[in-house]
């Protein structure tokens, strides 16, 4: 009988250390330049557009790093903007940093990067998906610093995370174990489906697949789900409604990640927001509908 218990204990131990073992096989972030050496950790960034242009800073979402902005940044550069994109901690070429990935955690990275780059104010702030939550938090902290806030399919309206993500985010330890084992397989299956139907640019897909092999990525996604995406940004948006900061939200009519009903929620919090819906667009607005997003901004929404 004792052999049964020993085998059971060995099996449980093996299952418990499996996520750590899988994480140990993933690679460290790829070295890239330019890199800002910030107090929290190294942050990869890239500039587009003329040096004398009006500054726009872009914050990406949960799982795809700053390459998601490549198409839109080029369009904005042609409009005369000087565009700064960067990788959030735990994504792309930026460092993996310990700590709960709350909006305040990301705001510190944002503010430190702008200090490092000598950017003061009169900034157009653009946030996509989870980056919309981060951007709303940052803008509400100091609305006078920004010329305008542009939200692309923004999170922060109490969106549905999905059963697995919601459960894993709610329960520490056992949720971590299940997420580390299940999320990479789930994300890979979704990416392979996108590749089959040509839903994303090859460069975007290549980067997303690479993220799954990056050490620190899965844990960063879980931390962001737990500490940013489970929270709404109602307080931030209501605060901005009392300021003079112009806010524009652009939505994909066919978005299944951030459903269009979030538009109504945002309107309740800030009735001054300019709302634009792009017909036929899904969630990938910065890279699938960069021209339409640019046109909406050029038209003044």
C-alpha positions in Angstrom: 0.0 0.0 0.0 2.8 2.3 0.8 4.0 2.1 -2.8 0.6 3.5 -3.9 1.0 6.5 -1.7 4.6 7.0 -2.8 3.6 6.9 -6.4 0.7 9.3 -5.8 3.0 11.7 -3.9 5.5 11.5 -6.7 2.9 12.2 -9.3 1.5 15.2 -7.4 5.1 16.5 -6.9 5.8 16.2 -10.6 2.6 18.0 -11.5 3.4 20.8 -9.1 6.8 21.5 -10.5 5.8 21.1 -14.1 5.0 24.8 -14.7 8.3 25.8 -13.2 10.1 23.3 -15.4 8.4 24.5 -18.5 9.2 28.1 -17.6 12.9 27.2 -17.1 13.0 26.0 -20.7 11.8 29.3 -22.1 14.3 31.8 -23.4 15.3 35.1 -21.8 14.1 38.2 -23.6 16.0 38.9 -26.9 18.5 41.7 -26.6 17.4 44.7 -28.6 18.2 48.3 -29.1 17.4 51.0 -28.2 16.9 50.1 -24.5 16.0 52.6 -21.7 17.6 51.6 -18.4 14.7 52.5 -16.1 14.6 52.1 -12.2 12.2 49.1 -12.5 14.0 47.4 -15.4 15.2 47.8 -19.0 12.5 48.9 -21.5 12.7 48.5 -25.2 11.3 51.5 -27.2 11.2 52.8 -30.8 10.6 56.2 -32.4 8.8 56.8 -35.7 8.3 60.1 -37.6 10.0 63.5 -37.7 12.0 64.7 -34.7 10.1 68.0 -34.6 6.7 66.4 -34.7 4.0 66.5 -32.1 4.6 63.6 -29.7 2.3 60.6 -29.6 3.0 57.8 -27.1 1.4 54.4 -27.7 0.6 51.8 -25.0 0.0 48.2 -26.2 -2.2 45.5 -24.8 -2.1 42.3 -22.8 -0.2 39.8 -25.0 1.2 41.5 -28.2 4.1 43.9 -27.6 4.8 47.2 -29.4 5.0 45.6 -32.9 1.2 45.7 -32.8 1.6 49.5 -33.5 3.9 49.3 -36.4 1.3 50.0 -39.1 -0.5 52.7 -37.2 2.8 54.4 -36.1 3.8 54.7 -39.7 0.5 56.3 -40.7 0.7 58.7 -37.8 4.3 59.6 -38.8 3.1 60.6 -42.2 0.6 62.9 -40.5 3.6 64.6 -38.8 3.5 62.9 -35.4 6.7 61.8 -33.6 5.5 58.4 -32.3 6.9 56.5 -29.4 6.1 52.9 -28.9 7.6 50.6 -26.2 7.2 47.1 -24.7 5.5 46.7 -21.4 7.4 44.7 -18.8 7.3 41.0 -19.4 6.7 41.4 -23.2 8.8 41.8 -26.2 12.4 42.9 -25.4 11.6 44.6 -22.1 12.7 43.1 -18.8 10.5 40.9 -16.7 10.0 42.8 -13.5 8.7 41.5 -10.1 5.5 43.0 -8.7 1.8 43.0 -9.2 1.0 44.3 -12.7 -1.5 46.9 -11.7 -2.3 50.1 -13.6 0.0 52.0 -11.2 2.8 49.5 -11.9 2.5 50.2 -15.6 2.1 54.0 -15.0 5.5 54.0 -13.3 7.1 52.4 -16.3 5.4 54.9 -18.6 6.4 58.0 -16.5 10.0 56.8 -16.1 10.3 56.2 -19.8 9.0 59.7 -20.7 11.4 61.2 -18.1 14.3 59.1 -19.7 13.3 60.4 -23.2 12.9 64.0 -22.0 9.2 64.2 -22.8 7.3 66.7 -20.6 3.7 67.5 -21.8 1.5 68.3 -24.8 1.4 64.5 -25.5 -1.2 62.6 -27.5 -1.6 59.4 -25.5 -2.9 56.3 -27.3 -3.9 53.1 -25.5 -5.0 49.8 -27.2 -6.9 47.1 -25.4 -5.3 46.6 -22.0 -3.2 49.6 -22.9 -6.5 51.6 -22.8 -6.8 50.8 -19.1 -3.2 51.9 -18.5 -3.6 55.0 -20.6 -6.8 56.0 -18.8 -5.1 55.6 -15.4 -2.1 57.6 -16.5 -4.2 60.4 -18.1 -6.5 60.7 -15.0 -3.5 61.1 -12.8 -2.4 64.3 -14.7 -4.8 65.2 -17.5 -3.1 68.6 -18.0 0.0 66.8 -19.3 -1.8 65.5 -22.4 -3.2 67.1 -25.5 -5.7 64.3 -26.0 -6.4 60.6 -25.1 -7.1 58.1 -27.9 -8.5 54.7 -26.9 -8.5 51.9 -29.4 -10.8 49.0 -28.4 -10.0 49.9 -24.8 -10.3 47.5 -21.8 -11.4 48.8 -18.4 -15.2 48.6 -18.9 -15.7 45.3 -17.0 -15.1 43.1 -20.0 -15.6 39.3 -19.9 -12.2 37.6 -19.5 -13.3 34.1 -20.4 -13.8 31.2 -18.1 -10.2 29.9 -17.7 -8.7 33.4 -17.4 -11.4 34.5 -14.9 -10.9 31.4 -12.7 -7.1 31.5 -12.8 -7.1 35.2 -12.0 -9.4 34.7 -9.0 -7.6 31.9 -7.3 -3.9 32.2 -6.4 -1.6 29.1 -6.4 -4.0 26.6 -8.0 -5.0 29.3 -10.6 -1.3 30.0 -11.3 -0.6 26.3 -11.8 -3.6 25.8 -14.2 -2.8 29.0 -16.1 0.8 28.1 -16.7 -0.2 24.7 -18.0 -3.3 25.8 -20.0 -2.8 29.3 -21.4 0.2 28.6 -23.8 -1.7 25.8 -25.4 -4.9 27.9 -25.6 -3.0 30.9 -27.1 -1.1 28.8 -29.6 -4.3 27.2 -30.9 -5.8 30.7 -31.4 -2.7 31.9 -33.2 -2.7 28.9 -35.5 -6.3 29.6 -36.3 -5.5 33.2 -37.1 -2.6 32.1 -39.3 -4.9 29.8 -41.3 -7.5 32.5 -42.1 -5.0 35.3 -42.6 -6.5 37.3 -39.7 -3.2 38.9 -38.8 0.0 40.2 -40.5 2.8 37.5 -40.5 5.1 39.8 -38.5 2.4 40.1 -35.7 1.9 36.3 -35.6 5.6 35.6 -35.6 6.0 37.9 -32.6 3.0 36.4 -30.8 4.4 32.8 -31.2 7.8 34.0 -30.0 6.2 35.5 -26.8 5.0 32.0 -25.8 8.7 30.9 -25.7 9.8 34.0 -23.7 10.6 33.5 -20.1 8.3 35.7 -17.9 5.6 36.2 -20.5 3.0 33.8 -19.2 3.4 35.0 -15.6 3.2 38.6 -16.8 -0.1 37.9 -18.6 -1.6 36.3 -15.6 -0.5 39.1 -13.3 -2.0 41.7 -15.7 -5.3 39.7 -15.8 -5.4 39.5 -12.1 -4.4 43.1 -11.2 -5.4 45.2 -14.2 -8.0 43.6 -16.4 -10.2 42.4 -13.5 -10.5 46.1 -12.5 -12.7 48.7 -14.2 -11.4 52.2 -14.9 -14.7 53.9 -14.0 -13.0 56.2 -11.5 -10.4 57.3 -14.0 -13.0 58.0 -16.7 -15.3 59.9 -14.4 -12.3 62.0 -13.3 -11.4 62.8 -16.9 -15.1 63.8 -17.5 -14.5 66.6 -15.0 -11.4 67.8 -16.9 -10.8 69.5 -20.2 -9.0 66.5 -21.7 -10.4 65.5 -25.1 -11.0 61.7 -25.2 -11.8 59.7 -28.4 -12.7 56.0 -28.3 -12.5 54.0 -31.5 -14.2 50.5 -31.6 -14.3 47.6 -33.9 -17.9 46.8 -34.9 -17.1 43.0 -35.0 -14.8 42.9 -32.0 -15.3 39.8 -29.9 -12.6 40.5 -27.4 -13.9 43.9 -26.2 -17.6 43.8 -27.3 -19.2 47.0 -28.6 -21.5 47.2 -25.6 -18.5 48.7 -23.8 -19.1 51.9 -25.8 -22.3 52.4 -23.8 -20.5 51.9 -20.5 -17.9 54.4 -21.4 -20.6 56.9 -22.4 -22.2 56.6 -19.0 -18.9 57.4 -17.3 -17.9 60.3 -19.6 -20.5 61.8 -21.9 -17.9 64.1 -23.5 -16.1 61.1 -25.2 -16.1 61.2 -29.0 -17.0 57.6 -30.1 -16.2 56.1 -33.5 -17.1 52.6 -34.7 -15.3 51.1 -37.6 -17.5 48.7 -39.6 -16.3 45.2 -40.1 -13.3 45.7 -37.8 -12.4 43.2 -35.1 -10.1 43.7 -32.1 -6.8 44.3 -34.0 -7.5 47.9 -34.9 -3.8 49.2 -34.8 -2.6 46.7 -37.4 -5.8 45.5 -39.3 -7.4 49.0 -39.7 -4.5 51.4 -39.3 -5.7 53.5 -42.3 -9.3 53.8 -41.0 -8.1 54.7 -37.5 -5.8 57.3 -38.9 -8.6 58.7 -41.1 -10.9 59.0 -38.0 -8.2 60.9 -36.2 -7.5 63.1 -39.2 -11.1 63.9 -39.5 -11.2 65.0 -35.9 -13.7 62.2 -35.2 
